[in-house]
Amino acid sequence: MTDIILSPDGKFMWTGDQWIPTPPNSKGSSLNMQDSVISGDVITTNIHNDPSMVTAAIVTALQQLGMLNSPQQQAPPDNGFDLPASFSVGDHVEYYSPTNQRWLNRCKVTGINNDGTYKIEVPKTNKTETKYAVVIGNSPGTIRPASAPYSTGDRVFVNWKNYGHFYSGSISKKNADETYQIHFDDGDVEDGVEWGRIEPLNESSQEVKDYIHNDSTAEDELVKAFQVFDPDHSGTILAKDYMKILTEYGDSPLTVEEVLSEFASLEIYMDSQLDYFELAKYLVGSELMANTQPTKPEVVIRDAYVEGGLLKGYAYAHPRLGESNIKSSPIQSISYDERATGRVETRNTIYVVGPTGWKVQPEDHPFNS
């Protein structure tokens, strides 16, 4: 006899195409996934009465099933704000930490190198680190002016719940602890947001407009799909309905057993309510991050020159070689910004060359013209 598949709480039974209430005194060998739940109050049962907590638990299940990326930091699009041509010793700056994937404030310029790069101090919890060769910019390993305080009404990009994806909104309140309450454009509200998760929003930038439009369109489409299971427009759907989506729709639907096992391990019951507006935001952020190519590390190099299609010179803080003379893999492209800082892209790395960091300038260097 085919095993009966019961939901983690035993209240629902899988018929092969839908979930129905479990008949009283149902007979047969049952596969009740509740048996696999770790005993003890690993997750309080109050989770099942809180749609937001259920949603977070389901996101965890999707990550464990390989359907979503784990949280990771991702910078919003370039707002198009002007960066200064240079800094002076003593200036306070923010440093974009490649390790933490976020801007660190309270940094200070302590020296200017001959190649136009900067030496800065980066305060950490128990010590102060020195970065010996950084350049001005908006990418990992660069510095920019320290952000000004935000005010009520400011339009901003916010790293929602520190999940890694930025959404547009407005500051509705500044709290006494220097955190902020954010009203997002989609109607969501988040309080206690640290200013390190906030970026200014330049709505005149076409790149920013496209970013917001793409987010909004993707989120709206997901919400409309979920509303099919929410005829009362309550903003929530049952976990059993979302399981139906996971196991019956898409190019690679999951098996019932896979989803049941993950739901059971996190004590998600079939009659648990989840907030599908919140789930849509998680899914949009994960989808866009999944479609983003991994960021190549940026390494500052001096005494640089091109020879035989390769870049040579002395590199600072190379992720594999540390500080040493290097010879790159074949060069894919060379570009320059308005300050004549060069970026030399190879297969695995982007080498950053300050305005005067060349031992021999390439023929197309801005200074040659």
C-alpha positions as a Markdown table, in Angstrom:
| # | Residue | x | y | z |
|---|---|---|---|---|
| 1 | Met | 0.0 | 0.0 | 0.0 |
| 2 | Thr | 1.3 | 3.4 | -0.8 |
| 3 | Asp | 2.4 | 5.4 | 2.2 |
| 4 | Ile | 0.2 | 8.2 | 3.3 |
| 5 | Ile | 2.0 | 11.5 | 3.4 |
| 6 | Leu | 0.9 | 13.7 | 6.2 |
| 7 | Ser | 1.8 | 17.3 | 6.9 |
| 8 | Pro | 4.1 | 18.1 | 9.8 |
| 9 | Asp | 1.2 | 18.8 | 12.1 |
| 10 | Gly | -0.7 | 15.7 | 10.9 |
| 11 | Lys | -3.8 | 17.8 | 10.0 |
| 12 | Phe | -3.4 | 17.5 | 6.2 |
| 13 | Met | -2.9 | 14.5 | 3.8 |
| 14 | Trp | -1.4 | 14.7 | 0.3 |
| 15 | Thr | -3.6 | 13.0 | -2.3 |
| 16 | Gly | -1.1 | 13.3 | -5.1 |
| 17 | Asp | -2.4 | 16.6 | -6.5 |
| 18 | Gln | -3.7 | 18.5 | -3.5 |
| 19 | Trp | -3.8 | 18.8 | 0.3 |
| 20 | Ile | -7.0 | 17.7 | 2.0 |
| 21 | Pro | -7.8 | 17.5 | 5.8 |
| 22 | Thr | -6.7 | 14.2 | 7.3 |
| 23 | Pro | -9.7 | 11.8 | 7.6 |
| 24 | Pro | -10.3 | 10.6 | 11.2 |
| 25 | Asn | -8.7 | 7.3 | 12.0 |
| 26 | Ser | -7.0 | 7.1 | 8.6 |
| 27 | Lys | -5.3 | 3.7 | 8.2 |
| 28 | Gly | -2.2 | 2.6 | 6.5 |
| 29 | Ser | 1.5 | 3.2 | 6.9 |
| 30 | Ser | 2.0 | 7.0 | 7.1 |
| 31 | Leu | 5.0 | 9.2 | 6.4 |
| 32 | Asn | 4.4 | 11.9 | 9.0 |
| 33 | Met | 7.2 | 14.4 | 8.6 |
| 34 | Gln | 6.6 | 15.6 | 12.2 |
| 35 | Asp | 8.6 | 12.6 | 13.3 |
| 36 | Ser | 11.7 | 14.3 | 11.9 |
| 37 | Val | 11.3 | 17.5 | 13.9 |
| 38 | Ile | 14.1 | 18.0 | 16.4 |
| 39 | Ser | 12.6 | 17.8 | 19.9 |
| 40 | Gly | 12.7 | 20.8 | 22.2 |
| 41 | Asp | 11.8 | 24.4 | 21.7 |
| 42 | Val | 14.3 | 25.0 | 18.9 |
| 43 | Ile | 11.7 | 27.4 | 17.4 |
| 44 | Thr | 8.9 | 28.5 | 19.6 |
| 45 | Thr | 5.4 | 27.5 | 18.4 |
| 46 | Asn | 4.5 | 31.2 | 18.4 |
| 47 | Ile | 6.1 | 31.3 | 15.0 |
| 48 | His | 3.0 | 29.8 | 13.5 |
| 49 | Asn | 0.9 | 32.7 | 14.6 |
| 50 | Asp | 3.3 | 35.3 | 13.2 |
| 51 | Pro | 3.1 | 35.4 | 9.4 |
| 52 | Ser | 6.4 | 37.4 | 9.2 |
| 53 | Met | 8.2 | 34.8 | 11.3 |
| 54 | Val | 6.7 | 32.0 | 9.2 |
| 55 | Thr | 7.9 | 33.8 | 6.0 |
| 56 | Ala | 11.5 | 34.0 | 7.4 |
| 57 | Ala | 11.4 | 30.3 | 8.3 |
| 58 | Ile | 10.2 | 29.5 | 4.7 |
| 59 | Val | 13.0 | 31.6 | 3.3 |
| 60 | Thr | 15.4 | 29.5 | 5.4 |
| 61 | Ala | 13.9 | 26.3 | 4.0 |
| 62 | Leu | 14.2 | 27.6 | 0.4 |
| 63 | Gln | 17.9 | 28.4 | 1.0 |
| 64 | Gln | 18.5 | 24.9 | 2.4 |
| 65 | Leu | 16.8 | 23.5 | -0.7 |
| 66 | Gly | 19.0 | 25.5 | -2.9 |
| 67 | Met | 16.2 | 27.6 | -4.3 |
| 68 | Leu | 17.4 | 30.9 | -2.9 |
| 69 | Asn | 20.8 | 32.5 | -2.3 |
| 70 | Ser | 21.9 | 33.0 | 1.3 |
| 71 | Pro | 21.9 | 36.6 | 2.4 |
| 72 | Gln | 24.8 | 38.6 | 1.0 |
| 73 | Gln | 25.5 | 42.3 | 0.6 |
| 74 | Gln | 25.0 | 43.9 | -2.7 |
| 75 | Ala | 25.5 | 47.6 | -3.5 |
| 76 | Pro | 22.7 | 49.6 | -5.0 |
| 77 | Pro | 23.2 | 51.1 | -8.5 |
| 78 | Asp | 25.5 | 54.1 | -8.8 |
| 79 | Asn | 23.4 | 57.1 | -7.7 |
| 80 | Gly | 25.5 | 59.4 | -9.9 |
| 81 | Phe | 26.6 | 61.6 | -7.1 |
| 82 | Asp | 29.8 | 63.5 | -7.8 |
| 83 | Leu | 32.9 | 62.3 | -6.0 |
| 84 | Pro | 35.7 | 64.7 | -5.0 |
| 85 | Ala | 38.7 | 65.0 | -7.2 |
| 86 | Ser | 40.9 | 64.4 | -4.2 |
| 87 | Phe | 41.1 | 64.2 | -0.4 |
| 88 | Ser | 43.5 | 65.8 | 2.1 |
| 89 | Val | 45.2 | 64.3 | 5.1 |
| 90 | Gly | 42.8 | 64.4 | 8.0 |
| 91 | Asp | 39.6 | 64.1 | 6.0 |
| 92 | His | 37.0 | 61.8 | 7.3 |
| 93 | Val | 35.9 | 59.2 | 4.8 |
| 94 | Glu | 33.9 | 56.0 | 4.3 |
| 95 | Tyr | 35.7 | 52.8 | 3.2 |
| 96 | Tyr | 33.9 | 50.1 | 1.2 |
| 97 | Ser | 35.1 | 46.9 | 2.9 |
| 98 | Pro | 35.4 | 44.0 | 0.4 |
| 99 | Thr | 35.2 | 41.6 | 3.4 |
| 100 | Asn | 32.1 | 43.1 | 5.0 |
| 101 | Gln | 30.6 | 44.2 | 1.7 |
| 102 | Arg | 29.4 | 47.5 | 3.2 |
| 103 | Trp | 30.6 | 51.0 | 3.8 |
| 104 | Leu | 32.5 | 51.6 | 7.1 |
| 105 | Asn | 32.3 | 55.1 | 8.5 |
| 106 | Arg | 34.7 | 57.0 | 10.9 |
| 107 | Cys | 37.7 | 56.3 | 8.7 |
| 108 | Lys | 40.4 | 58.9 | 8.2 |
| 109 | Val | 42.9 | 59.8 | 5.6 |
| 110 | Thr | 46.4 | 59.6 | 7.1 |
| 111 | Gly | 48.6 | 59.9 | 4.0 |
| 112 | Ile | 48.8 | 60.4 | 0.3 |
| 113 | Asn | 51.0 | 58.2 | -1.8 |
| 114 | Asn | 53.1 | 59.2 | -4.8 |
| 115 | Asp | 50.8 | 57.3 | -7.2 |
| 116 | Gly | 47.7 | 59.2 | -6.1 |
| 117 | Thr | 46.4 | 56.5 | -3.8 |
| 118 | Tyr | 45.6 | 57.1 | -0.1 |
| 119 | Lys | 46.6 | 55.6 | 3.2 |
| 120 | Ile | 43.6 | 55.5 | 5.6 |
| 121 | Glu | 42.8 | 54.3 | 9.1 |
| 122 | Val | 39.8 | 52.0 | 9.5 |
| 123 | Pro | 38.5 | 51.6 | 13.1 |
| 124 | Lys | 37.4 | 48.2 | 14.1 |
| 125 | Thr | 35.9 | 46.9 | 17.4 |
| 126 | Asn | 39.1 | 46.2 | 19.2 |
| 127 | Lys | 41.7 | 47.8 | 16.9 |
| 128 | Thr | 42.5 | 50.2 | 14.1 |
| 129 | Glu | 43.5 | 48.8 | 10.7 |
| 130 | Thr | 45.6 | 50.7 | 8.1 |
| 131 | Lys | 44.8 | 50.4 | 4.4 |
| 132 | Tyr | 47.9 | 51.5 | 2.5 |
| 133 | Ala | 46.7 | 52.1 | -1.0 |
| 134 | Val | 43.0 | 53.0 | -1.7 |
| 135 | Val | 41.4 | 55.1 | -4.4 |
| 136 | Ile | 38.3 | 57.2 | -4.6 |
| 137 | Gly | 35.2 | 55.4 | -5.9 |
| 138 | Asn | 32.0 | 53.6 | -5.2 |
| 139 | Ser | 33.2 | 50.0 | -5.5 |
| 140 | Pro | 34.8 | 47.6 | -2.9 |
| 141 | Gly | 38.1 | 48.7 | -1.6 |
| 142 | Thr | 37.5 | 52.4 | -2.4 |
| 143 | Ile | 36.7 | 55.5 | -0.3 |
| 144 | Arg | 34.2 | 58.3 | -0.6 |
| 145 | Pro | 33.2 | 61.3 | 1.6 |
| 146 | Ala | 31.6 | 60.4 | 4.9 |
| 147 | Ser | 27.8 | 60.4 | 4.5 |
| 148 | Ala | 25.9 | 63.3 | 5.9 |
| 149 | Pro | 23.2 | 62.7 | 8.5 |
| 150 | Tyr | 19.8 | 61.9 | 7.0 |
| 151 | Ser | 16.6 | 63.9 | 7.8 |
| 152 | Thr | 12.9 | 63.0 | 7.9 |
| 153 | Gly | 11.5 | 63.0 | 4.4 |
| 154 | Asp | 14.8 | 62.1 | 2.6 |
| 155 | Arg | 14.5 | 59.8 | -0.3 |
| 156 | Val | 16.8 | 56.8 | 0.2 |
| 157 | Phe | 17.8 | 53.3 | -0.8 |
| 158 | Val | 17.7 | 50.9 | 2.1 |
| 159 | Asn | 19.3 | 47.4 | 2.5 |
| 160 | Trp | 16.0 | 45.8 | 3.6 |
| 161 | Lys | 16.3 | 43.8 | 6.8 |
| 162 | Asn | 20.0 | 43.7 | 6.1 |
| 163 | Tyr | 19.2 | 40.9 | 3.6 |
| 164 | Gly | 21.5 | 42.4 | 1.0 |
| 165 | His | 19.0 | 43.9 | -1.6 |
| 166 | Phe | 18.2 | 47.7 | -1.7 |
| 167 | Tyr | 14.7 | 49.0 | -2.0 |
| 168 | Ser | 13.6 | 52.6 | -2.4 |
| 169 | Gly | 11.7 | 54.5 | 0.2 |
| 170 | Ser | 11.6 | 57.6 | 2.5 |
| 171 | Ile | 12.8 | 58.3 | 6.0 |
| 172 | Ser | 9.7 | 58.8 | 8.2 |
| 173 | Lys | 11.3 | 59.2 | 11.6 |
| 174 | Lys | 14.7 | 59.5 | 13.2 |
| 175 | Asn | 15.0 | 57.6 | 16.5 |
| 176 | Ala | 16.8 | 58.6 | 19.6 |
| 177 | Asp | 19.4 | 55.9 | 19.1 |
| 178 | Glu | 20.4 | 57.3 | 15.7 |
| 179 | Thr | 18.5 | 54.7 | 13.8 |
| 180 | Tyr | 15.6 | 55.4 | 11.3 |
| 181 | Gln | 12.1 | 54.3 | 10.5 |
| 182 | Ile | 11.7 | 53.7 | 6.7 |
| 183 | His | 8.5 | 53.8 | 4.7 |
| 184 | Phe | 9.2 | 51.8 | 1.5 |
| 185 | Asp | 7.6 | 52.7 | -1.8 |
| 186 | Asp | 5.7 | 49.3 | -1.8 |
| 187 | Gly | 4.0 | 50.1 | 1.5 |
| 188 | Asp | 6.4 | 48.1 | 3.8 |
| 189 | Val | 7.7 | 49.8 | 7.0 |
| 190 | Glu | 10.9 | 48.9 | 8.8 |
| 191 | Asp | 12.0 | 50.6 | 12.0 |
| 192 | Gly | 15.4 | 50.6 | 13.7 |
| 193 | Val | 17.4 | 50.8 | 10.5 |
| 194 | Glu | 21.1 | 51.7 | 11.1 |
| 195 | Trp | 22.3 | 54.4 | 8.8 |
| 196 | Gly | 25.0 | 52.1 | 7.5 |
| 197 | Arg | 22.2 | 50.3 | 5.6 |
| 198 | Ile | 21.0 | 53.5 | 4.0 |
| 199 | Glu | 22.2 | 55.1 | 0.8 |
| 200 | Pro | 21.0 | 58.5 | -0.6 |
| 201 | Leu | 18.6 | 58.1 | -3.6 |
| 202 | Asn | 19.2 | 60.2 | -6.7 |
| 203 | Glu | 15.9 | 59.8 | -8.6 |
| 204 | Ser | 17.3 | 61.8 | -11.6 |
| 205 | Ser | 19.6 | 59.0 | -12.4 |
| 206 | Gln | 18.3 | 56.8 | -15.3 |
| 207 | Glu | 20.2 | 53.8 | -13.8 |
| 208 | Val | 18.4 | 54.3 | -10.5 |
| 209 | Lys | 15.0 | 54.7 | -12.3 |
| 210 | Asp | 15.6 | 51.4 | -14.1 |
| 211 | Tyr | 16.6 | 49.6 | -11.0 |
| 212 | Ile | 13.5 | 50.8 | -9.1 |
| 213 | His | 11.2 | 50.0 | -12.1 |
| 214 | Asn | 12.6 | 46.4 | -12.4 |
| 215 | Asp | 12.2 | 45.8 | -8.7 |
| 216 | Ser | 8.7 | 47.1 | -8.6 |
| 217 | Thr | 7.6 | 45.1 | -11.7 |
| 218 | Ala | 9.1 | 41.9 | -10.4 |
| 219 | Glu | 7.6 | 42.4 | -7.0 |
| 220 | Asp | 4.1 | 43.2 | -8.4 |
| 221 | Glu | 4.1 | 40.1 | -10.6 |
| 222 | Leu | 4.9 | 37.9 | -7.6 |
| 223 | Val | 2.3 | 39.5 | -5.4 |
| 224 | Lys | -0.4 | 39.0 | -8.1 |
| 225 | Ala | 0.6 | 35.3 | -8.4 |
| 226 | Phe | 0.2 | 34.9 | -4.6 |
| 227 | Gln | -3.1 | 36.7 | -4.6 |
| 228 | Val | -4.7 | 33.8 | -6.5 |
| 229 | Phe | -4.5 | 31.9 | -3.2 |
| 230 | Asp | -5.8 | 34.9 | -1.2 |
| 231 | Pro | -9.3 | 35.7 | -2.4 |
| 232 | Asp | -10.0 | 37.8 | 0.8 |
| 233 | His | -6.9 | 40.0 | 0.1 |
| 234 | Ser | -5.6 | 39.4 | 3.7 |
| 235 | Gly | -2.0 | 39.6 | 2.6 |
| 236 | Thr | -1.3 | 36.1 | 3.8 |
| 237 | Ile | -1.6 | 32.6 | 2.3 |
| 238 | Leu | -1.3 | 29.2 | 3.9 |
| 239 | Ala | 2.0 | 27.3 | 3.9 |
| 240 | Lys | 0.2 | 24.4 | 2.2 |
| 241 | Asp | -0.7 | 26.7 | -0.7 |
| 242 | Tyr | 2.9 | 27.9 | -1.1 |
| 243 | Met | 3.9 | 24.3 | -1.0 |
| 244 | Lys | 1.6 | 23.6 | -3.9 |
| 245 | Ile | 3.4 | 26.4 | -5.9 |
| 246 | Leu | 6.8 | 24.9 | -5.0 |
| 247 | Thr | 5.9 | 21.3 | -6.0 |
| 248 | Glu | 3.6 | 21.9 | -9.1 |
| 249 | Tyr | 4.9 | 25.0 | -10.9 |
| 250 | Gly | 8.0 | 26.2 | -12.6 |
| 251 | Asp | 10.6 | 24.5 | -14.7 |
| 252 | Ser | 12.1 | 22.4 | -11.8 |
| 253 | Pro | 9.4 | 21.8 | -9.2 |
| 254 | Leu | 10.5 | 20.3 | -5.9 |
| 255 | Thr | 9.2 | 17.0 | -4.7 |
| 256 | Val | 6.6 | 16.9 | -1.9 |
| 257 | Glu | 9.0 | 14.9 | 0.3 |
| 258 | Glu | 11.8 | 17.5 | -0.1 |
| 259 | Val | 9.5 | 20.4 | 0.9 |
| 260 | Leu | 7.8 | 18.5 | 3.7 |
| 261 | Ser | 11.2 | 17.5 | 5.2 |
| 262 | Glu | 12.5 | 21.1 | 5.2 |
| 263 | Phe | 9.2 | 22.5 | 6.5 |
| 264 | Ala | 9.1 | 19.9 | 9.3 |
| 265 | Ser | 12.7 | 20.6 | 10.4 |
| 266 | Leu | 11.7 | 24.3 | 10.9 |
| 267 | Glu | 8.3 | 23.5 | 12.4 |
| 268 | Ile | 6.4 | 25.1 | 9.6 |
| 269 | Tyr | 2.8 | 23.6 | 9.6 |
| 270 | Met | 0.5 | 23.4 | 6.6 |
| 271 | Asp | -2.0 | 25.8 | 8.2 |
| 272 | Ser | 0.7 | 28.4 | 9.1 |
| 273 | Gln | 0.0 | 31.8 | 7.5 |
| 274 | Leu | 2.9 | 33.5 | 5.6 |
| 275 | Asp | 3.1 | 37.1 | 4.6 |
| 276 | Tyr | 3.5 | 36.9 | 0.8 |
| 277 | Phe | 4.3 | 40.6 | 0.4 |
| 278 | Glu | 7.4 | 40.0 | 2.5 |
| 279 | Leu | 8.1 | 36.8 | 0.7 |
| 280 | Ala | 8.0 | 38.6 | -2.7 |
| 281 | Lys | 10.7 | 41.0 | -1.5 |
| 282 | Tyr | 12.9 | 38.1 | -0.4 |
| 283 | Leu | 12.4 | 36.4 | -3.8 |
| 284 | Val | 13.1 | 39.6 | -5.8 |
| 285 | Gly | 16.3 | 40.3 | -4.0 |
| 286 | Ser | 17.5 | 36.7 | -4.3 |
| 287 | Glu | 16.6 | 36.4 | -8.0 |
| 288 | Leu | 18.4 | 39.6 | -8.9 |
| 289 | Met | 21.5 | 38.6 | -6.9 |
| 290 | Ala | 21.4 | 35.2 | -8.5 |
| 291 | Asn | 21.5 | 36.9 | -11.9 |
| 292 | Thr | 24.4 | 39.1 | -10.9 |
| 293 | Gln | 27.9 | 38.0 | -11.9 |
| 294 | Pro | 30.3 | 37.6 | -8.9 |
| 295 | Thr | 32.2 | 40.8 | -8.2 |
| 296 | Lys | 35.8 | 40.5 | -9.2 |
| 297 | Pro | 38.2 | 41.7 | -6.4 |
| 298 | Glu | 39.8 | 45.1 | -7.0 |
| 299 | Val | 43.6 | 45.3 | -6.3 |
| 300 | Val | 45.5 | 48.5 | -6.3 |
| 301 | Ile | 48.8 | 48.3 | -8.2 |
| 302 | Arg | 51.7 | 50.8 | -8.7 |
| 303 | Asp | 54.7 | 51.0 | -11.1 |
| 304 | Ala | 52.3 | 49.4 | -13.6 |
| 305 | Tyr | 53.0 | 48.7 | -17.2 |
| 306 | Val | 51.6 | 46.6 | -20.0 |
| 307 | Glu | 53.8 | 44.0 | -21.7 |
| 308 | Gly | 52.7 | 41.3 | -24.1 |
| 309 | Gly | 49.0 | 41.8 | -23.2 |
| 310 | Leu | 49.7 | 41.3 | -19.5 |
| 311 | Leu | 49.8 | 43.8 | -16.7 |
| 312 | Lys | 52.9 | 43.9 | -14.5 |
| 313 | Gly | 53.7 | 45.9 | -11.4 |
| 314 | Tyr | 53.6 | 46.0 | -7.6 |
| 315 | Ala | 50.3 | 45.0 | -6.1 |
| 316 | Tyr | 48.9 | 45.9 | -2.7 |
| 317 | Ala | 46.8 | 43.3 | -0.8 |
| 318 | His | 46.3 | 40.8 | -3.6 |
| 319 | Pro | 43.8 | 38.2 | -2.4 |
| 320 | Arg | 46.2 | 35.3 | -3.2 |
| 321 | Leu | 49.7 | 36.9 | -3.4 |
| 322 | Gly | 49.5 | 39.6 | -0.8 |
| 323 | Glu | 51.9 | 42.5 | -1.5 |
| 324 | Ser | 54.3 | 41.6 | -4.2 |
| 325 | Asn | 55.3 | 42.1 | -7.9 |
| 326 | Ile | 52.7 | 40.4 | -10.1 |
| 327 | Lys | 52.2 | 39.4 | -13.7 |
| 328 | Ser | 48.5 | 39.2 | -14.5 |
| 329 | Ser | 46.5 | 36.9 | -16.8 |
| 330 | Pro | 45.7 | 38.4 | -20.2 |
| 331 | Ile | 44.1 | 41.8 | -20.1 |
| 332 | Gln | 40.4 | 41.9 | -21.1 |
| 333 | Ser | 39.9 | 45.7 | -21.0 |
| 334 | Ile | 41.3 | 49.0 | -19.7 |
| 335 | Ser | 39.1 | 52.0 | -18.7 |
| 336 | Tyr | 39.6 | 55.3 | -17.1 |
| 337 | Asp | 37.4 | 57.5 | -15.0 |
| 338 | Glu | 37.3 | 61.3 | -14.9 |
| 339 | Arg | 40.2 | 61.4 | -12.5 |
| 340 | Ala | 42.3 | 59.3 | -14.8 |
| 341 | Thr | 42.2 | 56.3 | -12.4 |
| 342 | Gly | 42.7 | 53.2 | -14.5 |
| 343 | Arg | 40.9 | 49.9 | -14.1 |
| 344 | Val | 42.5 | 47.0 | -15.8 |
| 345 | Glu | 40.2 | 44.0 | -16.0 |
| 346 | Thr | 41.6 | 40.4 | -16.3 |
| 347 | Arg | 39.8 | 37.1 | -16.1 |
| 348 | Asn | 39.7 | 37.1 | -12.2 |
| 349 | Thr | 40.7 | 40.5 | -11.1 |
| 350 | Ile | 40.3 | 44.2 | -11.7 |
| 351 | Tyr | 43.6 | 46.1 | -11.1 |
| 352 | Val | 43.2 | 49.7 | -10.1 |
| 353 | Val | 46.0 | 52.1 | -11.1 |
| 354 | Gly | 46.1 | 55.6 | -9.7 |
| 355 | Pro | 46.5 | 58.6 | -12.0 |
| 356 | Thr | 50.3 | 58.6 | -11.5 |
| 357 | Gly | 50.6 | 54.8 | -10.7 |
| 358 | Trp | 52.0 | 53.9 | -14.1 |
| 359 | Lys | 55.6 | 53.1 | -14.7 |
| 360 | Val | 54.8 | 53.3 | -18.5 |
| 361 | Gln | 51.5 | 54.8 | -19.4 |
| 362 | Pro | 49.4 | 53.0 | -22.0 |
| 363 | Glu | 49.0 | 54.7 | -25.3 |
| 364 | Asp | 45.3 | 55.6 | -24.6 |
| 365 | His | 46.0 | 57.0 | -21.1 |
| 366 | Pro | 44.2 | 60.4 | -20.7 |
| 367 | Phe | 47.4 | 62.2 | -19.8 |
| 368 | Asn | 48.8 | 61.4 | -23.2 |
| 369 | Ser | 46.2 | 63.7 | -24.8 |
